[in-house]
Amino acid sequence: GAESVVGANNLEISTTLTNDGDSELKILNDPNSILDTFPANSFVVESESGSPSFIGAKVKYSLEAAAAEGAYTVLAPGESVTVTHNLGHAYNFSVPGEGAYDIQPSNVFYVVDDSGSVSSITADTPTAHKMQLSGTLAVESPHLSKRIAYNGCSADRQTLIVAAANGANTYAAGAYSYLQGIGATTPRYAYWFGAYSGANKATVQGHYQNIVAHNFLNDYTYDCTCTMAGVFAYVYPTRFGTIFLCPVFWQTTTLGTDSRAGTLVHESSHFNIIAGTQDVVYGQAGAHNLALSNPNSAITNADSHEYFAENTPFLA
C-alpha cells in the first residue's frame, strides 16, 4: 500500500500470499482471511493513539461446506496470489485520528488435503506496513431500514425466511425464559457457557432479552444476494437491521443444529445494540470446548448463543 493516504475510502492494501513449500496447497477462500476482499476483521491496525474501531462484517462460515464446494485457491510450489483490500470499508479511524498506522495482515489460513479434510496453517509475515493517514477518517455507511423487508429474495425464499424468523423468535424467547428461571448451574448452561456465575448468567440473559426485543418478523431486512461459498450469513454489527443470507443458509434446515432459525439468532447477536458478540470459535465442538476452557469468552461467542437457543441435542 501507499505510505501516505488521504481519506479512509482510499486506504487500499495489497497482500501477497506465496507457497514457499514443495507441495501444492488448496487454501480456503475464507472471508475472514486476506484471500477474500470481504470487509472482515482481517488486519491488525495500530497507532500510538490506539486502533480504529471495526465497522465491517461478521460472518458465520462453514469450513466443511466451503471445502466440499471447492471454494479454495490452489497454489503450486513457488506460486503467489495477490488480493487488494479497502480497509476503509472495515475500519473507522475517527477516534485514533490522523497519523501514522502500522498494518499487519491476518496470517491464519485453512487448507484442504486430498481427502477433503481441513486443517489450519500459519503463514510467515513481514514487518508491518507503515502508512500515514489524513483527511476523511470514516466511510459513510448506508442507511438501513428497521422493518421487515427483502432484497433480492424470491417468493420461495421469503417463505423460508418467514419460517426461520418464526423459529428464531421461539428460540430466543425460550432461551430468555429458561435463563430467567435458573439461579445456579444446569447441564444446558454449563455445556454452552461454562462454569456458572451470577454475573455471566446476567450478561447472557441480557443478550437474549435484547434479541427478544427485536422481532425477527418485524424489525429486520433480509438480503438474499450473497453468493459466498461456505457462508451461512453475515451482518455489519454497527448497522442494525440487515442480515445477509448466503448459500449454506438455504441448504440447511429450518430448525435444529446450525439451522436457519438458529443462524438468525447467531447473526442478531452480533449487532452492537443487541449483544455485540464475536466469532471466537465456530461449531458445536469448538463452542463446548470454549465453555470448558474460558467461560468469559464463551458468553461473547455467537455460536454459543445459537447452540444454547437451538438446544439440539436437548439438555435440561
N, C-alpha and C positions, 0 to 999 in steps of 0.2 A: 504494500500500500504506500500511498504518498506520505512524506514526512510532515507535511503541513496540509490541513484540510479546513476549508471554510464551509460550515454548515453540516450538521449531522446527516442530512439527506445525501451528502456526497461522500460519506465515510465508507469507502469500499476497500475491502481487504481480500487479497487473493491468497489462497492456501494451496500448497502443493504437497501431495502425498506420494511417496516413492516406495516401491517394493525393492528393498535392498537385500532381500533373501535370495535363495536359489530355487524356489518353487513358486508356482502360480498361486495367487491369493484371490479368493472371492469375498469381497468386503461389502457387507450390507450397506445400502444407502439409507442408513439410519437418519431420520430427520433431526435427531439430537446431535448429530456429528457434523463435521465440516464437509462431508461428502454431499450434503444436501444444502440448497440455498434457503431452505425453510428458516424463518426467523426464530429459532430456538436459542436456548442459552448455551451456545457452543463455544464461547470465548470467555477468558478471564480478562477483564479490563480494569486497570487500576491507575490511580494517580495519587499525588501527595494529598489531594483534597478528598480522596475517597473514590468509590466505584460508582458508576452510573446505575440507575435502577433498571431492572429488567422489565420491558414492556412488550416482549414478544409473546410467542405462543407456547403452551404446554400441551403435549400430545400423548395419547395412550397408544403405545406401539407394541406390536407383537413380533418378536424376532423370528418365531417359528413360522408365522404366516408369511412374512417377507421372504424368508428363505425358500419356502415352498413355491412361491411365485417367481423365484429367480430375480428378486429385486436387489441385485448387487452389482458392484463394479468389479470387473476382472482385471487384475494387474499381473502381467508376466514379470519375471525377474528383471529388474532394472527399469521397468516401465513406471511412469508417473501420471497423475491426474491433477489438474488444477481447477479449483472452484472459486468463484468470486462471490463474496458476501457483502451485503449492505448492512453495516452494524447500526445505522440509524433506525432501521425497522425493528431492531430488537432491544435497543438501549436508549434511555433518556439521560442526557448528560447535564440536565439543568442544575442539579444540586452540586455536583463537584465543580461544574462550570468550565470556563475556558482554561486551557493549559495543556500540559504535557501528559500523555497517557502511554502506558505500556499495555500491549495487546498480545495475548498468548492463546493459541487455539486449543480446544479440547484434543486430547491425544488417545482416547479410548475408542476402539473400533471392534466390530463383531465380524468374524469370518466364518464362512460355511465350508465344511470339508466335503469330500466326495460322497459321504454317506448322508449328507444333509444336516448333520449336527452343527450347532452354532457354539462358538467359544469366543472369548474376548482376547484382544491383544492390545498392547500399549506401544505407541509409536514414540520414537525419539523426537524431541522438538528442539529447535534452535533457540537462541535467546529471544526475548520478547521484542516485538516490533515497536519502535518508539514513534509517536505521532503527536503533532501539535494541533489541537482543535480550537477553532474560533467561530464566531458568527452564531447562527441559529443552532440551538443545542438539543432540540427535540423535533421529531417529525410529527406533524399534526395527525391525530387519529380520526378516522371517520366516525360520525355519529351513528350509533346503533339503537334501533327502536327497542323499547321494553314492552313487548307484547308478542303473542304467538304469531309467527309469520313464517313463510317458507321462501327459500331462494333456490331455484333450480331443482325442485323436488317434484317428481311425477306424482300422479294421484295415488299410485300403489305405494310409493314411498311415504307419502303423507299419512296413509292408513297405518303403516308400520310405525311411524313416529308417534301417532296418537296412542297406539297400544303401548309403546315404550314409555311415553310420558305418563300414562295411567299407572304403569308398573312402577316407574320411578317415584311417583307420588306415594304409592303404597309402601314401597321400600323405605323411603325417607321417614314417613310417618311412623312406621313400625319400629325403626331404629331409635327414633326420638322417644317414643313411648317406652320402649324397653329400657333405655338409659334412665328415664325418669323413675323407673320402678326398682332400680338397684342401688344399694348403698355399700356394697362390698363386691369382691371379685366373683365372677361367674365364668364357666367354661368359654362362653362366646366372647366375652370381653377380653379375657386373658389371651385367647388364641390370636386375636387380631390386634390388640392394643397393649398386651404385655402386663407386667405387674401393676396391680391396681393402686391408684392413689386418688384421693378426692379431687385434687387439682386437675389431674389428667382427665379424669372422668367428666369433670365440669367443662373442660375445654372441648372434648369431643361432643358432649351433649349440646353445647352452644353451637357447634358446627352444624349438627343436624337440625337444630331449631332454625338456623338461618336457611338451610336448604328447604325445609318445610314452608318457610315464609315466602318462598318464591316458587309458585306453582308451575310445574313443567308444562301444563296445558295453557297457561295464560301469560306467562312472563318471559318467554324465550322466543328467539328466532332460530330456525333450523336451516342450515345451509348445506345443500346436497352436492355441491360442485367439487368436492375433494376427490382426487383420484390417486392419492399416495398409497402404494402397496404396503401392506403390513400395518396399516394405521386404522384404529377404531374411530377416533375423533380427536379434535383439538379445540382449544379456546385461547383467546387472548385474555389473561387474568385481569388486566386493568380496564377492559372494555366489557362490562357486564352485558349479557343478554344473548349473544350469538354463540351457538355450538355448531361447529363444522363437522359433518358426519362423513366418514370415509369408508372405503371398501369393506373392511372387516366388520364394520357395524352392520352392514346389510347381510353379511354371511352368517352371523351368529344368531342366537335365539332371543325371543322377547324377554324371557325370564331365565334365572339360573346363573351359574358362574360365568363371568365375562359376558353378560347378556347386554342387549340393547338398553333395557331399563337400568341395569347397573352401571353401564357406561355413562348414562346421563347423570347419575348420582356422582360418579367419579369426576366428570367434567365440571359439573356445577360447583363442586368443592374447590376447584382451582380459582374461582373468581375471588378477588381480594375482598369484596364486600360480603362474601359468604364464609369462607374458611381459609383462603389463600394457601391451599395445600400444595405440596411439591410431588414430583415423581421421584421419590427416593429409590424405590425399587418397583419392579413390575412382577405380577404373577402371584398366585396363592402361596407357593413355597417361599418366595422372597419376602412376601408380606409377613408370613408367620415367623420366619427367622428374624426379621427386623423386630417384631414384637418381643421375641425372646431376648434379643441382644441389646435393644435400645428403645424402650417404651416411649421416651420423649421424642424420638424420631418417628416412631410408628404413628403417633397421633397427628403428625403432619403429612402423612403419606396418603395420596389419593386412592390408590388401590386398596389400602387398608380400610378406608371408608366404604368403598364399593363392596368389598367382600363381607364386611360386617353387616351391611344393609341387605345384601343378597342372601346371606346366611345359608349357603349351599356348599357342602352338606350341612344339615341342621345342627346347631349347637344351642343348648338351653342357656 
